[in-house]
Amino acid sequence: MNHACKQASYLASESLDRKLSLSERLRYQLHLFMCHNCRNFRKNLNMIHRITELMRLSDTNKAELSDAMRSRIGDRLVESGCQSDQ
């Protein structure tokens, strides 16, 4: 991972916790425009963030995903290269 990608992954994570400054947003968006791997990273990070938010907000505080949701998550991970197809 090169320095620009490390910076982009940092900004992706930071953007979940706070509003990025204008210069940060511009640098980040420019990098995403040019870097397929960082676009995939952002997509996966956002998916993980949404799933953990749903788990946090669930009434039972128990992680229960439907079989269909488990399958979709697995498919997305395989498509992005984060998990080998088993």
C-alpha positions in Angstrom: 0.0 0.0 0.0 1.5 3.3 -1.0 1.4 6.5 1.0 -1.5 8.0 -0.9 -3.6 4.9 -0.3 -2.7 4.9 3.4 -3.8 8.5 3.6 -7.1 7.7 1.8 -7.8 4.8 4.1 -7.2 7.1 7.1 -9.6 9.7 5.6 -12.2 7.0 4.9 -12.2 6.0 8.5 -12.1 9.5 9.8 -15.1 10.4 7.6 -17.2 8.0 9.6 -16.4 9.9 12.8 -16.3 13.5 11.7 -16.9 15.8 8.8 -13.7 16.1 6.7 -12.4 19.6 5.9 -12.8 20.8 2.4 -9.1 20.1 1.5 -9.4 16.6 3.0 -12.5 15.9 1.0 -11.0 17.2 -2.2 -7.8 15.1 -1.7 -9.8 12.0 -0.8 -12.3 12.3 -3.7 -9.5 12.9 -6.2 -7.7 9.8 -4.9 -10.9 7.7 -5.1 -11.4 8.9 -8.7 -8.0 7.4 -9.6 -7.8 4.3 -7.3 -10.0 1.3 -7.7 -8.6 -0.4 -4.6 -9.4 2.5 -2.4 -13.0 2.7 -3.8 -13.4 -1.0 -2.9 -12.0 -0.3 0.5 -14.5 2.6 1.0 -17.4 0.4 -0.1 -16.4 -2.4 2.3 -15.8 0.0 5.2 -19.2 1.6 4.7 -20.9 -1.8 4.5 -19.2 -2.9 7.8 -20.2 0.4 9.4 -23.8 0.0 8.4 -23.9 -3.6 9.7 -22.4 -2.6 13.0 -24.9 0.3 13.3 -27.8 -2.1 12.7 -26.4 -4.4 15.3 -26.0 -1.6 17.8 -29.6 -0.4 17.2 -31.2 -3.8 17.3 -33.6 -4.4 20.2 -32.0 -7.6 21.3 -28.4 -6.5 20.9 -27.8 -9.8 19.3 -26.3 -10.2 15.9 -28.9 -12.0 13.9 -28.7 -11.9 10.1 -31.0 -13.6 7.8 -29.5 -16.3 5.5 -30.1 -14.0 2.6 -28.2 -11.2 4.2 -25.3 -13.5 5.2 -25.2 -14.7 1.6 -25.1 -11.1 0.2 -22.4 -10.1 2.6 -20.3 -13.2 1.7 -20.8 -12.5 -2.1 -19.7 -8.9 -1.7 -16.6 -9.9 0.2 -15.7 -12.5 -2.5 -16.3 -9.9 -5.2 -14.0 -7.4 -3.5 -11.3 -9.9 -3.0 -11.5 -9.7 0.8 -12.4 -13.4 1.2 -11.6 -16.4 -1.0 -14.5 -18.3 -2.5 -14.9 -21.5 -0.6 
